[in-house]
Amino acid sequence: GLIVLWVVTVAWAAQIYKFSTATFGGVFTTWLLSQILRLVHATVSIHTFVLLHHLMRKCAHVTEYALFSMLLYYSLGRRREWRRKPAVRALIIAGLYSLSDEFHQLFVPGRGPSIFDSGIDTAGACVGILVVYFVCLLGRDRRRAPQGRGPVQAVPLS
């Protein structure tokens, strides 16, 4: 139930915090990207590698905060239908958490705070809330769709 959702949400917040440690800094993602390229037998120029590395790191920000905001939304009420208040609350919490995470990076060797990254995190949280919104819309439409009763009978066209 709701307790499990909160446990998963807090665990994900802790994982985000861990991603902000020196372990998952640029050296790690450089190694990871080089392994991925090696796995798919791709060779790229240094310029392309730097660009891919940058995109990979920023996409990670978007993804981790999209998941975080989705978890927050459902933890704040487990609603199958769209509600604006938990969505706004989830965005505020995710945005504030992002700011606190960037502040935390002040004290991590090899890392540094970035208001730009916090903006990317918050944009990722918005993406997550948009996903929730569309999932709720799809669910609502499915619940409203008429249910068929038995086989469809042929109707003469003339």
N, C-alpha and C positions, 0 to 999 in steps of 0.2 A: 503494500500500500504506500501511503504517503511517507511513512518513515523510511522505507527503502529508497524512494525517490530522493529524499533529502540526503540520505547517506551517499547515494551516487553523485548528487550535485556537489556536496562538500568534497567528496573524493576527487571529482573532476577539478574543482577549484585548487585542491592541493597539487594535482598533477600540473596545472597551469603554473603554479608557483615553482614546481620542480623544473619545468621547461625553462624557467628564467634563471636557472643556476648556470655556473660555468660549464657544467657537463654538457649542456645542450646549446652552447654558444656557436659562433661561426666556424670554429675548427671542426666540431662534430658534423654540422650540416655540410661543410665542404667535403668531408670524408664520405658522408652518406650519399651526396649527389654523385661523387666520383664512382662510388660502388654501383649506383643505379645505372649510370652511363656505361660502366663496364659490363654490367649484367645484360644490357640490351645491345652491346657491341656498338655503341655510338661514340664518335669522336667529334669534339666541338672545339672551336677556337677559345682562347683565353677570354676574349670579350664576351662570347656567348655563354661560357661557363659562369662568368661573373653575373651576367644578367639572369641566367637560370637560378643561380644561387640566391640572388636577391628576391626573385619571384617566389622561390620555394619558401623562403623565410617569411615573406609577407602573407603568402597563402596559409601558412601554418597559423599565423595570428588570426586570420579570418575564420579558419576552421575551428580552432579551439574556442573562440568566443561565440561562434554560431552555436556550437554544441552547448556551451555554458548557458547561453540565454534560453535555449530550448528547455534545458533541464530546469532552469529557474522558473520559467513560465509554468511548467507542469507541477513543479514542487509547490508553487504558490497557490495551488488549488485544483490540480488534476482535472481540468475542464476539457471536455471534448468539443464544446462549442467556444467560439471566439469571445474573449473578454478583454477589453482595452486596459482595465486597471492592472491586472497581473502582467500584461505585456509591457506597460510603461514601467512598472516596478522592476521587472526583469532587466529591462534596458538600463535603468538607473543603477541597479546593483552591479550589473556587468561593467558599466562604464566606470563606476567608482572602484571596483575591484581592479580594473585595468590600470587606473591611476595609481593605486596602491602597489600594484605589481611593478610598474615602472619606477616608483620610489624605491622599492626593494632592490632594484638593479643598481641603484647608487652604491650599494654596499657589496656588490658581487664583483670579484676580480675578473677583468676581461669583458664585463658587460657595462652598459650605461643606460640611463633613462632616456626615453624619447617620447615627447608629446605626440609626434607623428605616429609612432607605433600604437600609442593609446587610441588615437583616432582610428587607426586600422582595426584595432580590437573592437571598438565601439561600432564601427561599420559592420564587422563580422557579427556582432550581437544583433544588429538590425537585420542582417541576412537570416539569422536563425529565427527571429520573430516573424519575418515574412514567410518562412517555411511553415511555421506553426499556423499562421493565418490561412495559408492556402490549404494546409492539411485539414484545418477546421472547416473551411468552405467545402472541400470535397466530401468530408464526412457528413456535413449538413445536407448537401445535395443527395447523397446516397440514402440518408435517412428519410428524405422527402419523396424519393422516387417511388412511384406506385409499384407494388409487388404483383407479379403475374399470378393468375389463378388458373392453373390447368393449361392444356395445350391451346395454341392459337388455332382458331377455325378459319378455313378458307372463306373468303367473301367473293361472290361472283362480281366481275367487273362490268357486266352489261346490264 
